[in-house]
Amino acid sequence: MPELPEVETVARRLSTVLSGKVIQGVSVLREKSFQGDPSRLTGLTIKSVSRRAKIISINFHEDIKIIVHLKMTGQLIYFSKKEKIGGGHPSQDWVSKLPSSHTRIVMDLSDGAKLFFNDMRVFGWWKVVSGEGAELEFQKYGPDVNTDAFSLEYFLSKLPNRRVSIKQVVMDNKVVAGIGNIYASEALFLAKIDPTRATNSLSKKEVTRLFPFLKKVIEDGINAGGTTFDGKYVDVFGFAGSYQNQLKVYGQDGENCKICKSIIEKVKLGGRGSYFCPSCQK
Ligand SMILES: [Zn+2]
């Protein structure tokens, strides 16, 4: 599942190629993937592409937006005579001919380029909304981790006085948007905090220690272009990220800790695999 750094990478790449382009038409190949009236988009000029939480927003000069959630297996691939740009879930569609059997939406641009939305499992979506409609969608999330709105004071005020694990709290989108399983595991390792700890057992000093690492892992992830696990498709068109090479604990169970050589362990927290070093993390 793409996390914030992967989604940010896709949004940045698409903004460079889509901004200024005019939409000639949008074809919906699978109804479930699209909400709204695609014919409203014909003739509109794309202003920019941005991101909030894990939602990509295609913005126009008019009061209309296309908001896109990639969910588990979504991909956005821009294809012109000159280039192929995009990202999301790694699959054969990164390198094969498009459209494929997973293509759900095709946006035709007036210069002959196309934007493909591929989604194997069909959980992802596009919605045509007003600016207000987009805000309503964004309000479901807490502040983005990599913004000033996510401050230490805010974080301390949102921590529940409960036994729920600290890892589940940092992954709660209503507290802070953009920290998924990979980056939560890594931040807690860097802060030397056991992910299974009850949130109400953490001292203010420990929360203060954790806070900057939540921002650091996301920033490092964005700088690396995200995390791509499926090596088969890596770097054919420069789609893949490289943060997987920096992982200290995520997916490393049974391996030696890079700091103390203890064996990395895996436990389930809130149904998600959680990785930690039992010696470094207390
Ligand atoms: Zn260790």
Residues whose N, C-alpha, C, O or C-beta is under 5 A from the ligand:
A	BS01	ZN	C257 I259 C260 K261 S262 C277 S279 C280
